[in-house]
Amino acid sequence: MDVEFVDDVLSSVAAAEIMPRFGRLSTTDVVTKTSAFDIVSTADWAAEKAITEAVRHEYPRATVIGEEAAANDPGIVGALDEADLAFVLDPLDGTKNFVAGLPLFAVMAAVVERGRIVAGVIHDPVTRTSAIATDGGGAWIRRDGTAGARLRVADPAPVNEMAAVAGTQFLPESMRSVVTANLSELGSYTWFRCAGHEYRMAAAGHCHLLSYNRLMPWDHAAGWLLHREAGGFSAHFDGAPFRVGRMSGGLLCAPDEDSWHAAHHTLFAGVSTS
C-alpha cells in the first residue's frame, strides 16, 4: 500500500477544500445531524467527495467508507471486515472546532485489508504535517513529502502522574459518573474534541492515556494504528484486542500493557466493563 499516496491526497484536498473555508463559513454552511455536537459542514462534504474520487481513481476496486457517506447509508460500514481493500475516511475530524474557528482539526484515512488496518494517516491542515503509520513499519511525521521524526509514546508513569485525554460524554450512566470521578486520581486530564490530534499527542509522547467510548471507525482506525506503531498498547474496555468493525465497548490506550491495567483499574473502579 502506497501510504504516501494517501497522505498526498489528504494534504492536497485539505489545502483545496478545507482551509479556504476555515473562518469563512456562514450559518447555511453548517447542518446539525443527530445532536448539537454532531454537525457537518460544507467543508466536510467537499473534502469527502474529493478524497473519495481520488482514491477510486487510483484504486477503482476498493471500498471507500467515508463518515458522511455512512451517515446516509450506515450499512456500508459492514463491508469493513470482509472487503479485500477498504479506505476509511474522516474528511474533517473536529468539525465543532473548525466551525468555531479553532485551529484544531484533522483529516484522517485508514487503509484496511480484510479487517486488518495496514496504514493510517492523520493530516493537520494548519501545520501541513501528517502523522503516518504502516502495519509493522512504525510511525512518523511527514512534512512536504519528506519523512521526519519517528513517533514514540510516553514512558510509563505512575497512575497519579499520568496525563489523559478522556471524553466521558458518550459513556452510559452510571459509568459516566463513576469514571468522571475517578479521573481525579490521574495526574491530569482534558479533551480536545478532535480524536486526530489526540492520537497524534499520544503517539508523540505528550500524554499517557486516551479513553473513548464511541468507536466510529473513521474516528479511530488510523489513530489506533499510529498509537500501536509508536509503541503503545490498547484494548477495548473488556480487555479484548481492538477490532475496527467493533463500534461499542470503548477503547483505552496506554504506553504499555502494565500501564493499561493500572489505568483501567483506576478509571473503572466500581463499574463493570465486561
Order of alpha helices (4+ residues) and beta strands (2+ residues): alpha-beta-beta-alpha-beta-alpha-beta-alpha-beta-beta-beta-beta-beta-beta-alpha-beta-alpha-beta-alpha-beta-beta-alpha
